[in-house]
Amino acid sequence: MLFQNKKLSYSRRRSRGFTLIELLIVMVILGLLASLVGPRLFGQLDSSKIKAARTQIEMVGAALDTYRLDMSQYPSTEQGIRALSDKPADAAEALKWRGPYLKKRVDKDPWGNSYVYKAPGEKADYELSSLGADGKEGGSGDNTDIHSWE
């Protein structure tokens, strides 16, 4: 009978929940996992922004080519890539314009900086660039410049 009471009292304690030591052990394990996985996830975030910028530049490049087919020239530097979304004010130009050439307006790169557009360009008919995370020319890693002519 004494043995049954000890067994009953042990099972009652176990059904109440976790002990403080068990909770601390679980928290330490979760902390170790977060410290191992966290840096890898943030590294993937940086490379995904670079891939997104390259994809956006290619998409805008295709829209610029379609614009050129309709309008017989690329938008000027002053018009910029907004010409892909905004109908020209000039009546003669407005008749040729068959836009918008993009489903969504693309003004900013994945880091929130404006794309740099120049037409005519020095290296190609037009030059479209993202200056990376720092928004300045040059750089490496996340600050790498991404160009349409590369």
N, CA, C and O atoms as a GROMACS GRO file, in nm:
protein
  600
    1MET      N    1   0.081  -0.118   0.000
    1MET     CA    2   0.000   0.000   0.000
    1MET      C    3   0.087   0.125   0.000
    1MET      O    4   0.055   0.223  -0.068
    2LEU      N    5   0.193   0.123   0.075
    2LEU     CA    6   0.284   0.235   0.079
    2LEU      C    7   0.346   0.256  -0.059
    2LEU      O    8   0.364   0.370  -0.102
    3PHE      N    9   0.378   0.151  -0.126
    3PHE     CA   10   0.435   0.159  -0.261
    3PHE      C   11   0.336   0.222  -0.358
    3PHE      O   12   0.377   0.301  -0.443
    4GLN      N   13   0.210   0.188  -0.348
    4GLN     CA   14   0.106   0.244  -0.436
    4GLN      C   15   0.090   0.394  -0.411
    4GLN      O   16   0.069   0.469  -0.507
    5ASN      N   17   0.098   0.439  -0.286
    5ASN     CA   18   0.085   0.583  -0.257
    5ASN      C   19   0.201   0.662  -0.317
    5ASN      O   20   0.180   0.772  -0.369
    6LYS      N   21   0.322   0.608  -0.311
    6LYS     CA   22   0.437   0.676  -0.370
    6LYS      C   23   0.422   0.685  -0.521
    6LYS      O   24   0.453   0.788  -0.582
    7LYS      N   25   0.374   0.577  -0.580
    7LYS     CA   26   0.355   0.574  -0.725
    7LYS      C   27   0.247   0.674  -0.765
    7LYS      O   28   0.261   0.743  -0.866
    8LEU      N   29   0.141   0.684  -0.689
    8LEU     CA   30   0.030   0.775  -0.717
    8LEU      C   31   0.077   0.920  -0.702
    8LEU      O   32   0.045   1.005  -0.785
    9SER      N   33   0.152   0.947  -0.595
    9SER     CA   34   0.198   1.084  -0.573
    9SER      C   35   0.297   1.126  -0.681
    9SER      O   36   0.297   1.242  -0.721
   10TYR      N   37   0.381   1.036  -0.730
   10TYR     CA   38   0.476   1.066  -0.838
   10TYR      C   39   0.401   1.098  -0.967
   10TYR      O   40   0.437   1.193  -1.037
   11SER      N   41   0.299   1.021  -1.000
   11SER     CA   42   0.224   1.044  -1.123
   11SER      C   43   0.146   1.175  -1.117
   11SER      O   44   0.127   1.239  -1.220
   12ARG      N   45   0.100   1.216  -1.000
   12ARG     CA   46   0.030   1.344  -0.986
   12ARG      C   47   0.125   1.460  -1.011
   12ARG      O   48   0.089   1.557  -1.077
   13ARG      N   49   0.247   1.450  -0.959
   13ARG     CA   50   0.345   1.557  -0.980
   13ARG      C   51   0.382   1.569  -1.128
   13ARG      O   52   0.396   1.680  -1.179
   14ARG      N   53   0.397   1.459  -1.195
   14ARG     CA   54   0.437   1.460  -1.336
   14ARG      C   55   0.326   1.517  -1.424
   14ARG      O   56   0.356   1.575  -1.528
   15SER      N   57   0.202   1.503  -1.385
   15SER     CA   58   0.093   1.552  -1.468
   15SER      C   59   0.072   1.702  -1.455
   15SER      O   60  -0.002   1.760  -1.534
   16ARG      N   61   0.135   1.767  -1.358
   16ARG     CA   62   0.117   1.910  -1.337
   16ARG      C   63   0.185   1.994  -1.444
   16ARG      O   64   0.132   2.100  -1.477
   17GLY      N   65   0.296   1.955  -1.500
   17GLY     CA   66   0.365   2.035  -1.602
   17GLY      C   67   0.515   2.014  -1.596
   17GLY      O   68   0.565   1.919  -1.536
   18PHE      N   69   0.586   2.105  -1.660
   18PHE     CA   70   0.731   2.097  -1.668
   18PHE      C   71   0.796   2.165  -1.549
   18PHE      O   72   0.740   2.258  -1.491
   19THR      N   73   0.913   2.117  -1.513
   19THR     CA   74   0.987   2.180  -1.405
   19THR      C   75   1.067   2.298  -1.463
   19THR      O   76   1.082   2.309  -1.584
   20LEU      N   77   1.116   2.382  -1.377
   20LEU     CA   78   1.194   2.497  -1.418
   20LEU      C   79   1.320   2.454  -1.492
   20LEU      O   80   1.359   2.516  -1.590
   21ILE      N   81   1.383   2.349  -1.446
   21ILE     CA   82   1.506   2.299  -1.510
   21ILE      C   83   1.476   2.251  -1.651
   21ILE      O   84   1.553   2.278  -1.743
   22GLU      N   85   1.366   2.180  -1.670
   22GLU     CA   86   1.328   2.133  -1.803
   22GLU      C   87   1.303   2.250  -1.899
   22GLU      O   88   1.344   2.247  -2.015
   23LEU      N   89   1.236   2.353  -1.848
   23LEU     CA   90   1.211   2.471  -1.931
   23LEU      C   91   1.341   2.542  -1.967
   23LEU      O   92   1.357   2.588  -2.081
   24LEU      N   93   1.434   2.554  -1.873
   24LEU     CA   94   1.562   2.618  -1.901
   24LEU      C   95   1.642   2.540  -2.005
   24LEU      O   96   1.705   2.600  -2.092
   25ILE      N   97   1.639   2.408  -1.997
   25ILE     CA   98   1.711   2.325  -2.094
   25ILE      C   99   1.653   2.346  -2.235
   25ILE      O  100   1.728   2.359  -2.332
   26VAL      N  101   1.521   2.350  -2.245
   26VAL     CA  102   1.457   2.373  -2.375
   26VAL      C  103   1.494   2.510  -2.429
   26VAL      O  104   1.519   2.525  -2.548
   27MET      N  105   1.497   2.612  -2.342
   27MET     CA  106   1.531   2.747  -2.387
   27MET      C  107   1.676   2.754  -2.434
   27MET      O  108   1.704   2.823  -2.532
   28VAL      N  109   1.766   2.686  -2.368
   28VAL     CA  110   1.906   2.683  -2.410
   28VAL      C  111   1.919   2.616  -2.546
   28VAL      O  112   1.993   2.664  -2.632
   29ILE      N  113   1.850   2.507  -2.566
   29ILE     CA  114   1.854   2.437  -2.695
   29ILE      C  115   1.800   2.526  -2.807
   29ILE      O  116   1.858   2.533  -2.915
   30LEU      N  117   1.688   2.595  -2.781
   30LEU     CA  118   1.631   2.685  -2.881
   30LEU      C  119   1.727   2.801  -2.912
   30LEU      O  120   1.739   2.842  -3.027
   31GLY      N  121   1.794   2.852  -2.811
   31GLY     CA  122   1.892   2.958  -2.832
   31GLY      C  123   2.008   2.912  -2.918
   31GLY      O  124   2.054   2.986  -3.006
   32LEU      N  125   2.058   2.792  -2.893
   32LEU     CA  126   2.166   2.738  -2.975
   32LEU      C  127   2.123   2.720  -3.120
   32LEU      O  128   2.198   2.752  -3.213
   33LEU      N  129   2.003   2.668  -3.140
   33LEU     CA  130   1.953   2.652  -3.277
   33LEU      C  131   1.939   2.786  -3.348
   33LEU      O  132   1.974   2.798  -3.465
   34ALA      N  133   1.888   2.885  -3.279
   34ALA     CA  134   1.870   3.018  -3.339
   34ALA      C  135   2.005   3.079  -3.376
   34ALA      O  136   2.017   3.144  -3.479
   35SER      N  137   2.107   3.058  -3.292
   35SER     CA  138   2.239   3.114  -3.322
   35SER      C  139   2.305   3.045  -3.440
   35SER      O  140   2.389   3.104  -3.507
   36LEU      N  141   2.269   2.921  -3.466
   36LEU     CA  142   2.325   2.850  -3.581
   36LEU      C  143   2.250   2.881  -3.710
   36LEU      O  144   2.312   2.896  -3.816
   37VAL      N  145   2.119   2.891  -3.703
   37VAL     CA  146   2.036   2.907  -3.822
   37VAL      C  147   2.022   3.054  -3.863
   37VAL      O  148   2.014   3.084  -3.982
   38GLY      N  149   2.018   3.146  -3.766
   38GLY     CA  150   1.994   3.288  -3.792
   38GLY      C  151   2.088   3.349  -3.896
   38GLY      O  152   2.040   3.406  -3.994
   39PRO      N  153   2.221   3.338  -3.879
   39PRO     CA  154   2.312   3.398  -3.976
   39PRO      C  155   2.295   3.343  -4.118
   39PRO      O  156   2.312   3.417  -4.216
   40ARG      N  157   2.262   3.218  -4.130
   40ARG     CA  158   2.241   3.160  -4.264
   40ARG      C  159   2.118   3.219  -4.330
   40ARG      O  160   2.118   3.244  -4.451
   41LEU      N  161   2.014   3.241  -4.253
   41LEU     CA  162   1.892   3.300  -4.309
   41LEU      C  163   1.916   3.442  -4.355
   41LEU      O  164   1.868   3.481  -4.462
   42PHE      N  165   1.989   3.522  -4.276
   42PHE     CA  166   2.017   3.659  -4.316
   42PHE      C  167   2.109   3.664  -4.437
   42PHE      O  168   2.096   3.756  -4.519
   43GLY      N  169   2.199   3.569  -4.451
   43GLY     CA  170   2.284   3.561  -4.571
   43GLY      C  171   2.200   3.533  -4.695
   43GLY      O  172   2.227   3.587  -4.802
   44GLN      N  173   2.098   3.450  -4.682
   44GLN     CA  174   2.009   3.421  -4.793
   44GLN      C  175   1.926   3.543  -4.830
   44GLN      O  176   1.895   3.563  -4.947
   45LEU      N  177   1.890   3.624  -4.732
   45LEU     CA  178   1.811   3.744  -4.758
   45LEU      C  179   1.889   3.841  -4.846
   45LEU      O  180   1.832   3.899  -4.939
   46ASP      N  181   2.019   3.859  -4.819
   46ASP     CA  182   2.101   3.948  -4.901
   46ASP      C  183   2.111   3.899  -5.044
   46ASP      O  184   2.095   3.978  -5.138
   47SER      N  185   2.137   3.770  -5.063
   47SER     CA  186   2.150   3.718  -5.199
   47SER      C  187   2.016   3.719  -5.273
   47SER      O  188   2.013   3.732  -5.395
   48SER      N  189   1.906   3.708  -5.201
   48SER     CA  190   1.775   3.712  -5.267
   48SER      C  191   1.744   3.853  -5.316
   48SER      O  192   1.678   3.868  -5.419
   49LYS      N  193   1.789   3.955  -5.247
   49LYS     CA  194   1.769   4.093  -5.294
   49LYS      C  195   1.850   4.118  -5.420
   49LYS      O  196   1.804   4.188  -5.510
   50ILE      N  197   1.969   4.064  -5.428
   50ILE     CA  198   2.051   4.079  -5.549
   50ILE      C  199   1.983   4.011  -5.666
   50ILE      O  200   1.977   4.067  -5.776
   51LYS      N  201   1.930   3.891  -5.645
   51LYS     CA  202   1.858   3.819  -5.751
   51LYS      C  203   1.732   3.895  -5.792
   51LYS      O  204   1.700   3.900  -5.911
   52ALA      N  205   1.661   3.953  -5.696
   52ALA     CA  206   1.540   4.029  -5.727
   52ALA      C  207   1.574   4.152  -5.811
   52ALA      O  208   1.501   4.185  -5.904
   53ALA      N  209   1.684   4.220  -5.779
   53ALA     CA  210   1.725   4.338  -5.856
   53ALA      C  211   1.760   4.298  -6.000
   53ALA      O  212   1.722   4.367  -6.094
   54ARG      N  213   1.832   4.187  -6.016
   54ARG     CA  214   1.866   4.141  -6.152
   54ARG      C  215   1.739   4.108  -6.231
   54ARG      O  216   1.728   4.141  -6.349
   55THR      N  217   1.646   4.042  -6.166
   55THR     CA  218   1.520   4.005  -6.232
   55THR      C  219   1.440   4.129  -6.270
   55THR      O  220   1.384   4.135  -6.380
   56GLN      N  221   1.434   4.227  -6.182
   56GLN     CA  222   1.362   4.350  -6.213
   56GLN      C  223   1.427   4.425  -6.328
   56GLN      O  224   1.357   4.478  -6.414
   57ILE      N  225   1.558   4.429  -6.331
   57ILE     CA  226   1.628   4.496  -6.441
   57ILE      C  227   1.598   4.426  -6.573
   57ILE      O  228   1.577   4.493  -6.674
   58GLU      N  229   1.596   4.294  -6.574
   58GLU     CA  230   1.562   4.220  -6.696
   58GLU      C  231   1.418   4.246  -6.739
   58GLU      O  232   1.391   4.262  -6.858
   59MET      N  233   1.326   4.251  -6.642
   59MET     CA  234   1.186   4.276  -6.671
   59MET      C  235   1.166   4.417  -6.728
   59MET      O  236   1.093   4.436  -6.826
   60VAL      N  237   1.229   4.516  -6.666
   60VAL     CA  238   1.219   4.653  -6.716
   60VAL      C  239   1.286   4.663  -6.852
   60VAL      O  240   1.240   4.738  -6.938
   61GLY      N  241   1.394   4.590  -6.873
   61GLY     CA  242   1.461   4.588  -7.004
   61GLY      C  243   1.370   4.536  -7.114
   61GLY      O  244   1.369   4.591  -7.224
   62ALA      N  245   1.295   4.431  -7.085
   62ALA     CA  246   1.200   4.378  -7.183
   62ALA      C  247   1.090   4.481  -7.212
   62ALA      O  248   1.048   4.497  -7.326
   63ALA      N  249   1.044   4.550  -7.108
   63ALA     CA  250   0.942   4.654  -7.128
   63ALA      C  251   0.998   4.771  -7.208
   63ALA      O  252   0.928   4.829  -7.290
   64LEU      N  253   1.125   4.806  -7.184
   64LEU     CA  254   1.188   4.914  -7.262
   64LEU      C  255   1.199   4.875  -7.410
   64LEU      O  256   1.180   4.960  -7.498
   65ASP      N  257   1.229   4.749  -7.437
   65ASP     CA  258   1.236   4.703  -7.577
   65ASP      C  259   1.099   4.710  -7.644
   65ASP      O  260   1.090   4.749  -7.761
   66THR      N  261   0.995   4.676  -7.573
   66THR     CA  262   0.860   4.685  -7.628
   66THR      C  263   0.822   4.831  -7.652
   66THR      O  264   0.761   4.864  -7.753
   67TYR      N  265   0.858   4.919  -7.559
   67TYR     CA  266   0.835   5.063  -7.574
   67TYR      C  267   0.904   5.113  -7.701
   67TYR      O  268   0.846   5.189  -7.778
   68ARG      N  269   1.029   5.069  -7.721
   68ARG     CA  270   1.105   5.111  -7.839
   68ARG      C  271   1.038   5.066  -7.968
   68ARG      O  272   1.038   5.140  -8.067
   69LEU      N  273   0.981   4.947  -7.969
   69LEU     CA  274   0.910   4.900  -8.088
   69LEU      C  275   0.791   4.990  -8.121
   69LEU      O  276   0.766   5.019  -8.238
   70ASP      N  277   0.718   5.033  -8.018
   70ASP     CA  278   0.601   5.118  -8.040
   70ASP      C  279   0.638   5.263  -8.071
   70ASP      O  280   0.579   5.325  -8.159
   71MET      N  281   0.736   5.316  -7.999
   71MET     CA  282   0.767   5.459  -8.005
   71MET      C  283   0.888   5.490  -8.093
   71MET      O  284   0.920   5.608  -8.113
   72SER      N  285   0.956   5.390  -8.147
   72SER     CA  286   1.073   5.404  -8.235
   72SER      C  287   1.198   5.454  -8.163
   72SER      O  288   1.298   5.484  -8.228
   73GLN      N  289   1.195   5.465  -8.034
   73GLN     CA  290   1.312   5.503  -7.955
   73GLN      C  291   1.289   5.467  -7.809
   73GLN      O  292   1.175   5.449  -7.765
   74TYR      N  293   1.398   5.458  -7.736
   74TYR     CA  294   1.387   5.435  -7.592
   74TYR      C  295   1.348   5.566  -7.524
   74TYR      O  296   1.372   5.673  -7.580
   75PRO      N  297   1.288   5.560  -7.407
   75PRO     CA  298   1.259   5.685  -7.335
   75PRO      C  299   1.389   5.760  -7.306
   75PRO      O  300   1.493   5.698  -7.283
   76SER      N  301   1.383   5.890  -7.308
   76SER     CA  302   1.502   5.970  -7.278
   76SER      C  303   1.537   5.957  -7.130
   76SER      O  304   1.459   5.906  -7.050
   77THR      N  305   1.655   6.004  -7.096
   77THR     CA  306   1.697   6.004  -6.956
   77THR      C  307   1.599   6.086  -6.872
   77THR      O  308   1.566   6.048  -6.760
   78GLU      N  309   1.553   6.198  -6.927
   78GLU     CA  310   1.459   6.284  -6.855
   78GLU      C  311   1.325   6.213  -6.832
   78GLU      O  312   1.266   6.225  -6.725
   79GLN      N  313   1.278   6.139  -6.931
   79GLN     CA  314   1.152   6.065  -6.916
   79GLN      C  315   1.169   5.952  -6.815
   79GLN      O  316   1.080   5.926  -6.735
   80GLY      N  317   1.282   5.888  -6.820
   80GLY     CA  318   1.313   5.778  -6.730
   80GLY      C  319   1.221   5.658  -6.751
   80GLY      O  320   1.148   5.650  -6.850
   81ILE      N  321   1.226   5.565  -6.657
   81ILE     CA  322   1.144   5.444  -6.671
   81ILE      C  323   0.999   5.469  -6.636
   81ILE      O  324   0.915   5.380  -6.650
   82ARG      N  325   0.968   5.590  -6.590
   82ARG     CA  326   0.826   5.625  -6.568
   82ARG      C  327   0.751   5.629  -6.700
   82ARG      O  328   0.629   5.615  -6.701
   83ALA      N  329   0.822   5.649  -6.811
   83ALA     CA  330   0.758   5.652  -6.943
   83ALA      C  331   0.692   5.518  -6.976
   83ALA      O  332   0.606   5.512  -7.064
   84LEU      N  333   0.732   5.413  -6.907
   84LEU     CA  334   0.671   5.282  -6.929
   84LEU      C  335   0.532   5.274  -6.869
   84LEU      O  336   0.451   5.191  -6.909
   85SER      N  337   0.504   5.362  -6.772
   85SER     CA  338   0.375   5.360  -6.702
   85SER      C  339   0.288   5.481  -6.732
   85SER      O  340   0.165   5.473  -6.728
   86ASP      N  341   0.352   5.594  -6.762
   86ASP     CA  342   0.278   5.720  -6.782
   86ASP      C  343   0.261   5.749  -6.930
   86ASP      O  344   0.358   5.751  -7.005
   87LYS      N  345   0.137   5.772  -6.972
   87LYS     CA  346   0.107   5.806  -7.112
   87LYS      C  347   0.166   5.942  -7.144
   87LYS      O  348   0.155   6.034  -7.064
   88PRO      N  349   0.229   5.958  -7.262
   88PRO     CA  350   0.288   6.087  -7.298
   88PRO      C  351   0.182   6.196  -7.311
   88PRO      O  352   0.068   6.170  -7.349
   89ALA      N  353   0.221   6.319  -7.278
   89ALA     CA  354   0.130   6.433  -7.287
   89ALA      C  355   0.112   6.478  -7.432
   89ALA      O  356   0.006   6.527  -7.469
   90ASP      N  357   0.215   6.460  -7.513
   90ASP     CA  358   0.210   6.500  -7.653
   90ASP      C  359   0.110   6.410  -7.728
   90ASP      O  360   0.116   6.288  -7.717
   91ALA      N  361   0.018   6.471  -7.804
   91ALA     CA  362  -0.090   6.397  -7.871
   91ALA      C  363  -0.035   6.297  -7.974
   91ALA      O  364  -0.083   6.184  -7.981
   92ALA      N  365   0.065   6.339  -8.053
   92ALA     CA  366   0.121   6.249  -8.155
   92ALA      C  367   0.189   6.129  -8.090
   92ALA      O  368   0.176   6.016  -8.137
   93GLU      N  369   0.260   6.153  -7.982
   93GLU     CA  370   0.327   6.044  -7.910
   93GLU      C  371   0.224   5.954  -7.842
   93GLU      O  372   0.241   5.832  -7.838
   94ALA      N  373   0.119   6.013  -7.790
   94ALA     CA  374   0.016   5.937  -7.720
   94ALA      C  375  -0.054   5.839  -7.813
   94ALA      O  376  -0.100   5.734  -7.768
   95LEU      N  377  -0.063   5.870  -7.942
   95LEU     CA  378  -0.126   5.779  -8.038
   95LEU      C  379  -0.043   5.652  -8.059
   95LEU      O  380  -0.099   5.544  -8.079
   96LYS      N  381   0.089   5.665  -8.054
   96LYS     CA  382   0.178   5.550  -8.074
   96LYS      C  383   0.193   5.465  -7.947
   96LYS      O  384   0.221   5.346  -7.954
   97TRP      N  385   0.174   5.528  -7.832
   97TRP     CA  386   0.197   5.463  -7.702
   97TRP      C  387   0.091   5.356  -7.678
   97TRP      O  388  -0.028   5.385  -7.684
   98ARG      N  389   0.133   5.235  -7.650
   98ARG     CA  390   0.041   5.123  -7.624
   98ARG      C  391   0.060   5.065  -7.485
   98ARG      O  392   0.041   4.945  -7.463
   99GLY      N  393   0.098   5.148  -7.394
   99GLY     CA  394   0.127   5.104  -7.258
   99GLY      C  395   0.004   5.095  -7.172
   99GLY      O  396  -0.107   5.109  -7.223
  100PRO      N  397   0.018   5.073  -7.047
  100PRO     CA  398   0.146   5.064  -6.976
  100PRO      C  399   0.221   4.935  -7.010
  100PRO      O  400   0.161   4.830  -7.035
  101TYR      N  401   0.351   4.946  -7.008
  101TYR     CA  402   0.436   4.834  -7.049
  101TYR      C  403   0.476   4.745  -6.932
  101TYR      O  404   0.533   4.637  -6.952
  102LEU      N  405   0.446   4.788  -6.811
  102LEU     CA  406   0.469   4.708  -6.691
  102LEU      C  407   0.338   4.697  -6.614
  102LEU      O  408   0.261   4.792  -6.609
  103LYS      N  409   0.313   4.581  -6.554
  103LYS     CA  410   0.192   4.564  -6.473
  103LYS      C  411   0.196   4.653  -6.350
  103LYS      O  412   0.096   4.712  -6.311
  104LYS      N  413   0.314   4.662  -6.288
  104LYS     CA  414   0.333   4.745  -6.170
  104LYS      C  415   0.449   4.840  -6.197
  104LYS      O  416   0.546   4.804  -6.263
  105ARG      N  417   0.438   4.961  -6.145
  105ARG     CA  418   0.545   5.059  -6.160
  105ARG      C  419   0.666   5.011  -6.080
  105ARG      O  420   0.653   4.968  -5.965
  106VAL      N  421   0.782   5.020  -6.141
  106VAL     CA  422   0.907   4.980  -6.076
  106VAL      C  423   0.997   5.103  -6.071
  106VAL      O  424   1.064   5.136  -6.169
  107ASP      N  425   0.999   5.171  -5.958
  107ASP     CA  426   1.084   5.288  -5.941
  107ASP      C  427   1.202   5.259  -5.850
  107ASP      O  428   1.310   5.316  -5.866
  108LYS      N  429   1.181   5.171  -5.755
  108LYS     CA  430   1.281   5.145  -5.652
  108LYS      C  431   1.335   5.003  -5.662
  108LYS      O  432   1.263   4.910  -5.700
  109ASP      N  433   1.462   4.988  -5.629
  109ASP     CA  434   1.522   4.856  -5.626
  109ASP      C  435   1.485   4.788  -5.493
  109ASP      O  436   1.421   4.851  -5.409
  110PRO      N  437   1.525   4.663  -5.472
  110PRO     CA  438   1.487   4.593  -5.349
  110PRO      C  439   1.536   4.657  -5.219
  110PRO      O  440   1.485   4.626  -5.112
  111TRP      N  441   1.635   4.747  -5.228
  111TRP     CA  442   1.686   4.815  -5.109
  111TRP      C  443   1.617   4.950  -5.088
  111TRP      O  444   1.648   5.020  -4.992
  112GLY      N  445   1.523   4.986  -5.177
  112GLY     CA  446   1.451   5.112  -5.162
  112GLY      C  447   1.516   5.230  -5.230
  112GLY      O  448   1.469   5.343  -5.216
  113ASN      N  449   1.623   5.207  -5.306
  113ASN     CA  450   1.690   5.313  -5.380
  113ASN      C  451   1.632   5.322  -5.521
  113ASN      O  452   1.582   5.223  -5.574
  114SER      N  453   1.638   5.439  -5.580
  114SER     CA  454   1.588   5.456  -5.717
  114SER      C  455   1.683   5.389  -5.816
  114SER      O  456   1.805   5.390  -5.798
  115TYR      N  457   1.626   5.332  -5.921
  115TYR     CA  458   1.708   5.280  -6.030
  115TYR      C  459   1.769   5.397  -6.106
  115TYR      O  460   1.709   5.504  -6.114
  116VAL      N  461   1.886   5.376  -6.161
  116VAL     CA  462   1.953   5.478  -6.240
  116VAL      C  463   1.934   5.441  -6.387
  116VAL      O  464   1.974   5.334  -6.431
  117TYR      N  465   1.871   5.532  -6.462
  117TYR     CA  466   1.841   5.508  -6.604
  117TYR      C  467   1.906   5.617  -6.687
  117TYR      O  468   1.900   5.735  -6.653
  118LYS      N  469   1.970   5.576  -6.796
  118LYS     CA  470   2.034   5.670  -6.886
  118LYS      C  471   2.016   5.623  -7.029
  118LYS      O  472   2.046   5.508  -7.062
  119ALA      N  473   1.965   5.712  -7.116
  119ALA     CA  474   1.948   5.678  -7.258
  119ALA      C  475   1.973   5.804  -7.340
  119ALA      O  476   1.914   5.908  -7.311
  120PRO      N  477   2.055   5.799  -7.438
  120PRO     CA  478   2.136   5.683  -7.476
  120PRO      C  479   2.250   5.660  -7.377
  120PRO      O  480   2.299   5.754  -7.314
  121GLY      N  481   2.289   5.537  -7.366
  121GLY     CA  482   2.394   5.501  -7.272
  121GLY      C  483   2.529   5.498  -7.340
  121GLY      O  484   2.538   5.503  -7.463
  122GLU      N  485   2.634   5.488  -7.261
  122GLU     CA  486   2.770   5.479  -7.314
  122GLU      C  487   2.805   5.335  -7.353
  122GLU      O  488   2.884   5.313  -7.445
  123LYS      N  489   2.746   5.238  -7.283
  123LYS     CA  490   2.780   5.097  -7.305
  123LYS      C  491   2.673   5.024  -7.386
  123LYS      O  492   2.698   4.915  -7.437
  124ALA      N  493   2.554   5.083  -7.397
  124ALA     CA  494   2.443   5.019  -7.468
  124ALA      C  495   2.344   5.129  -7.508
  124ALA      O  496   2.364   5.246  -7.477
  125ASP      N  497   2.237   5.090  -7.577
  125ASP     CA  498   2.134   5.187  -7.617
  125ASP      C  499   2.074   5.256  -7.495
  125ASP      O  500   2.040   5.374  -7.500
  126TYR      N  501   2.061   5.183  -7.387
  126TYR     CA  502   2.018   5.238  -7.259
  126TYR      C  503   2.096   5.169  -7.149
  126TYR      O  504   2.145   5.057  -7.167
  127GLU      N  505   2.106   5.236  -7.036
  127GLU     CA  506   2.173   5.178  -6.920
  127GLU      C  507   2.078   5.187  -6.801
  127GLU      O  508   2.030   5.296  -6.767
  128LEU      N  509   2.052   5.075  -6.739
  128LEU     CA  510   1.967   5.068  -6.621
  128LEU      C  511   2.047   5.000  -6.511
  128LEU      O  512   2.099   4.890  -6.530
  129SER      N  513   2.056   5.065  -6.396
  129SER     CA  514   2.141   5.012  -6.288
  129SER      C  515   2.075   5.023  -6.152
  129SER      O  516   1.995   5.113  -6.126
  130SER      N  517   2.112   4.929  -6.066
  130SER     CA  518   2.084   4.939  -5.923
  130SER      C  519   2.219   4.952  -5.856
  130SER      O  520   2.312   4.878  -5.887
  131LEU      N  521   2.230   5.048  -5.764
  131LEU     CA  522   2.359   5.072  -5.699
  131LEU      C  523   2.378   4.991  -5.572
  131LEU      O  524   2.469   5.019  -5.494
  132GLY      N  525   2.294   4.893  -5.549
  132GLY     CA  526   2.308   4.804  -5.434
  132GLY      C  527   2.256   4.866  -5.306
  132GLY      O  528   2.188   4.969  -5.308
  133ALA      N  529   2.288   4.801  -5.196
  133ALA     CA  530   2.233   4.841  -5.066
  133ALA      C  531   2.280   4.978  -5.022
  133ALA      O  532   2.204   5.051  -4.957
  134ASP      N  533   2.403   5.015  -5.056
  134ASP     CA  534   2.456   5.144  -5.010
  134ASP      C  535   2.411   5.261  -5.097
  134ASP      O  536   2.426   5.376  -5.055
  135GLY      N  537   2.356   5.235  -5.217
  135GLY     CA  538   2.311   5.343  -5.304
  135GLY      C  539   2.425   5.422  -5.366
  135GLY      O  540   2.402   5.531  -5.419
  136LYS      N  541   2.548   5.370  -5.362
  136LYS     CA  542   2.666   5.438  -5.417
  136LYS      C  543   2.732   5.349  -5.521
  136LYS      O  544   2.722   5.226  -5.514
  137GLU      N  545   2.798   5.410  -5.616
  137GLU     CA  546   2.868   5.332  -5.718
  137GLU      C  547   2.980   5.251  -5.656
  137GLU      O  548   3.046   5.294  -5.561
  138GLY      N  549   3.001   5.132  -5.713
  138GLY     CA  550   3.105   5.043  -5.663
  138GLY      C  551   3.056   4.964  -5.543
  138GLY      O  552   2.942   4.979  -5.499
  139GLY      N  553   3.143   4.882  -5.492
  139GLY     CA  554   3.109   4.803  -5.374
  139GLY      C  555   3.112   4.655  -5.403
  139GLY      O  556   3.123   4.613  -5.518
  140SER      N  557   3.103   4.578  -5.298
  140SER     CA  558   3.102   4.433  -5.312
  140SER      C  559   2.998   4.375  -5.218
  140SER      O  560   2.946   4.444  -5.130
  141GLY      N  561   2.969   4.249  -5.237
  141GLY     CA  562   2.868   4.182  -5.155
  141GLY      C  563   2.731   4.242  -5.178
  141GLY      O  564   2.684   4.250  -5.292
  142ASP      N  565   2.666   4.285  -5.071
  142ASP     CA  566   2.533   4.343  -5.078
  142ASP      C  567   2.535   4.481  -5.144
  142ASP      O  568   2.431   4.530  -5.189
  143ASN      N  569   2.651   4.544  -5.151
  143ASN     CA  570   2.666   4.677  -5.210
  143ASN      C  571   2.705   4.672  -5.358
  143ASN      O  572   2.732   4.776  -5.418
  144THR      N  573   2.708   4.553  -5.417
  144THR     CA  574   2.745   4.537  -5.557
  144THR      C  575   2.646   4.608  -5.648
  144THR      O  576   2.525   4.598  -5.630
  145ASP      N  577   2.700   4.679  -5.748
  145ASP     CA  578   2.615   4.742  -5.849
  145ASP      C  579   2.569   4.637  -5.949
  145ASP      O  580   2.644   4.546  -5.985
  146ILE      N  581   2.445   4.650  -5.993
  146ILE     CA  582   2.388   4.557  -6.089
  146ILE      C  583   2.347   4.638  -6.212
  146ILE      O  584   2.271   4.734  -6.200
  147HIS      N  585   2.397   4.598  -6.329
  147HIS     CA  586   2.378   4.676  -6.451
  147HIS      C  587   2.305   4.593  -6.557
  147HIS      O  588   2.315   4.470  -6.560
  148SER      N  589   2.232   4.662  -6.644
  148SER     CA  590   2.158   4.596  -6.750
  148SER      C  591   2.250   4.542  -6.860
  148SER      O  592   2.213   4.448  -6.930
  149TRP      N  593   2.365   4.598  -6.876
  149TRP     CA  594   2.454   4.558  -6.984
  149TRP      C  595   2.549   4.446  -6.946
  149TRP      O  596   2.629   4.402  -7.028
  150GLU      N  597   2.540   4.397  -6.823
  150GLU     CA  598   2.629   4.287  -6.781
  150GLU      C  599   2.558   4.155  -6.789
  150GLU      O  600   2.617   4.051  -6.757
   0.00000   0.00000   0.00000
